[in-house]
Each structure stands twice: as structure tokens, then as C-alpha cells.
């Protein structure tokens, strides 16, 4: 939030969507570094930042271009399936297992 307040005050971004996307990426990348300075923690943070930016973009696009997109059990199930698999893949990256797997080959 401090970055957003500073960037808004200094008018670094003309578009608030660009500001929020930059803030998401900065925050999640810093979160990756906070966990440790290894490639898999940093990649985990970057991927989550990209996921937040993508989700934000999708919600804006859907509201503007697809107002009649149905919200039912099928679309909810697809959203749950995508989210679950995304989280599981990123947990695999975060665990560091790929690092030991790649080094053993």
C-alpha cells in the first residue's frame, strides 16, 4: 500500500490499472525474495504476481465485454478446477522439489 500511495502522490502512473498491476508484481516478487533467495521462491512470487494481474484483467474484461456470461455450477466448477491446479503447480515450485529433481538428473 505504501508503494501505491507514493506512486499515486507522485503521479508515476497515468493508468490506475497499470499501477495496481505493478504493485501486485512488486509485492509478490518481494514475497518470493522474503521466503529465500533461491530461484524457486522468486519464481513462485513472480507467478503469483502474474496470476493476480491476470485475474484483475479477466474481471475487468468480463465486466466490460461479457456481461451475460453465465454464473452457474459448471462455470464455478471450471474456476475451482483451474484455481486448484494452479495452486498445486505453484506449491510444487515452492517446495523446492524441482530443484532437487533437476540437480539429480
N, C-alpha and C positions, 0 to 999 in steps of 0.2 A: 504494500500500500504506500510506503514511503516513496518508492520509485514513481508510482502513478501520480502522487501528489506533486512531486518535484517536476516530473515531465509535463504535467498539466500547467503548473505555475510558470514554468519556463517556456511553454508552448513549443516543445520539441516535436510534437506530432500534430498534424492538422486533422487527422482522422482518428477518432477515439477507438475504432476497431483495430487499427494498426497499433495503437498504444496498448490496448488490452492484450493483443497477440504477443507483442514484445515483452510485456510484463509476465505473461504466462511462461514464455520461453526462458526468460531470465530467472524467474523464480524456480522453475523445475530443474533447470541446469544447475543452479546453485544448490538445490536439494540433492542432486546427484553428487556434486562435489562434497557436500556435507557428510554424506554417507561414507565417502572414501575416495581417494584419488586413484581410482582404477577405472579401466575402460568400461567395465560393465555397469558400474554405478552411474557414471556420467552418461552413458548411452541410455540407461533406464530413465534418468531425468529428462534427457532430450526427447525421448519417445513419448513420455507423459506430457511434456510441453506441447509437442505436435498433436497429441490426442486432444488436449484442451482447445487448441487453436482450431482443429478440425471440427470438434463438436460445436464450438461457438459459431464457426462458419456455417455448418449444417443447419443449426437452429435459425440463423438469420435467413438463409436461403429458403428453408422450408416455409418460414412465415411469409416471405415475400412472393415466392413462386409456386408453392404447393399448399395453398390454404385448405384444399379439400382432401389432403392425404388422410386416409382413414387411420383412426386410432382404435385398434381392436386387439383381440388376443393374438392374432397372427403377427402383427407389427410389433407388439410388445415382446412376443417370443423371439422374433428375429433380433430385436435390440438386446435382449438378455443374452442370446447366443453369441452375438458379436462382442459384447462387453466382457462376458465370461472368458472367451477365448483370448481376447486382447490382454486381459489381466493375467491369465495363466502364462502366456508367452513372455510378458514382461517380468513376471515373477521368476521365470526360468533364467532370464538375463540377469536379474538382480541377485539371484542365488550364487552366481559365480561358477555354477556347474559347467557352463560352456567354456569358461576359462580353463578349467582342469581337463575338460574333454578335448579341447583343441590342443592343449600342450602335450597331452599324452599320445596324440597321433603323429 
